[in-house]
Amino acid sequence: MSDADDPTVLRLDEYLAHPPARVWQALTDPDLLARWFMPGDFRLSVGHRYTMRGTAMPGTGFSGTVQAEVLAFEPERMLRLGWRDADPTSPGGADWTITWTLEPEGRGTRLFLTHEGFDPGNEMQRRARSIMDGGWRRLMTGSLAAVL
């Protein structure tokens, strides 16, 4: 089964015309994160738990608030986060792992995103995966690129 056919994961990549140090900063600086993604009390420390607030999406079961945890990181190379919907009664039941991987490419960076843990047996998560595929692409090519 190819990644495109795997309903449990999204994999995206985008070339950004900025060095890995600058892209890393956009992924780990709370002020920059708030500008291109969602505001929250992020701190780059394994085990740090924090909250991000976005827009609720009832059609996907997303409450609008994410409880996140820094699971692992390698400076300027990889950041792995655990994500759960803050509302335990949410029908979407989000319990995902988000991994950002940075690879130098020429004078810029190839940024890879792996979003894992979608439940193909949950209609809300199937819908969320479909919406997030386009949402992540817009964030990477639009909001993140603009902050850089």
Secondary structure, 3 states (H helix, E strand, C coil): CCHHHCCCEEEEEEEECCCHHHHHHHHHCHHHHHHHCCCECCCCCCCCEEEEECCCEHHHCECCEEEEEEEEEECCCEEEEEEEECCCCCCCCCEEEEEEEEEEECCEEEEEEEEECCCCCCHHHHHHHHHHHHHHHHHHHHHHHHHC
